[in-house]
């Protein structure tokens, strides 16, 4: 298990590897030229910022704001948790 603080310190390629191996895809959204994919990993959420124009991952960030999660909340199915 990797803490959110440690995750933030990792190089981009290592973050992507951990997400592909241990992350659970939740949803995506658009922001300007970016497609943002939300994942759950190790008890916290991360967003992958994918630049569709350049076809590359620009950054991977730990979600620290509930406002970011609010964007996704209406699209997340919680029925499996009940």
Secondary structure, 3 states (H helix, E strand, C coil): CCCHHHHHHCCHHHHHHHHHHHCEEEEEEEECCEEEEEEEECCEEEEEEEECCCCEEEEEEECCCHHHHHHHHCCCCCHHHC
